[in-house]
Amino acid sequence: MGWSTREVAELAGTSLRAVRHYHQVGLLAEPERRSNGYKQYGVAHLVRLVRIKRLTDLGFSLPQIAAMGTTDDHPEEALRDLDAELTATIERLQAARAELGLILEHSAPTDLPPEFVPPDTVAKMSDADRSLVVVLTRVLGPRGLEVYADLLQNAPDEPSLSAFDDLPTDADESTRQDMAESLAPYIRAIYVAHPGLLEARVDAPGGPRFADETIAGAMAELYNAAQLDVLRRAGEILRSAP
C-alpha cells in the first residue's frame, strides 16, 4: 500500500504544505520513492501525520512534538504540562473577558483598570488627572495602589477642582493665591481621611525616589505653570499651618 503526498495529506486531514514542512524540520521521515520518482507513503507515515496533527490541535508546538520523539507512547508529562498551561490561559482569558464586560457596561476607558477607578469617577476627571493616575498605576507598589484606589473610590466632590482644571497658564497672582487657599483645606481633608498617602511610595517597585521623580515629572508635563504654582502654594499653606 502506498499513497502520494497529496493523498496522505488528505487522509491525515492536513495540507500538502504541512507535510513538506514536517519533512524539512525533521518531524516526518522521508518515504521511499517509486520507480517513477514519486514519493510513496505508507501506514507508518499516515500514523505519524495523524499524531502530529492531533498534538498540534491540542496546542503543542512543533519543537515540543519533536522533543517527544517518534514513538507513539503516551506522553503523560508533556500532556500534564500543556494542561496546566491551558488552565492558566483560560483563567487569564476569563479575567480579561470579565474586565472587558466591565469596560463595555460602564463605557470605561481602556487605560485604567475598572477596579482601580470607578467609571463614574473617571467621567469627572480631567485628561491630565486621568493620565496622572495611569502613571501612578505603573510606578506604585501594591500598598500604594491600594491607598490611591481607596482615595479615588471615596474622594468627595470639590467645586474648586473644576476651576483648577480650567485655570489658564496666564492666571494672575491673586487668582492663583485664592485658588491655593480654597484647595488647601480639601487637600488637608484628603490626607486626614487617607493617612496612608504619606507612605504610598514605600513599596514602589523602582523605589520611592524613582516613584517621586516619575510622578513629579508627569505632573510637570500634564499641568500648566499656573496649576503647578497653585499646588506649590497650597503645599506651603499646609506646611505653615499647625
C-alpha angles and dihedrals in degrees: 000000000000139000134200120241092262093048096049090047091053092047091051092047094240136107135269089240092053092052091052091048092051088055091051095051094043099249095118125043118234112255127227118267128238122237088266091058098252120131117256116206123199137198093278090059092049092050090048092049092049090051093049091049092047092051094046090049088054090054106264118142121230092251089053091050090049090053090057091063128222099293120106094225120138105270095210098165093049091047092051091049090051091047090054091047092050091048090055091047092051091050091050092049092047090052090047091049091050091051091046088053091055092048092051094043095052099029085237125173117261096226095067126058109241092225090057100049121022112234092238089055092049090053090061096045124101119237089253093052092048092049090049091053089052088055090049091054089056101047106033126085127230093277094050092045091052091053094049093043089055090048094050093046093050105029111138120232115263120190093204090063091072090053089049091052090052096043109129120227091242095055111147128246098262093048091052094048094047091051092048090052091050093048098046096074091048092051091047091051090051092054092045091052093043108032089165088077088080090065099030092119099051095097098035108143092231094041131263094279094054090047092050093047093046094048092046091049091049092051091050088055098042103043128054125242094263093051092049090049091052091052090049091051092047088052091052091050091052093047093049094049121089 
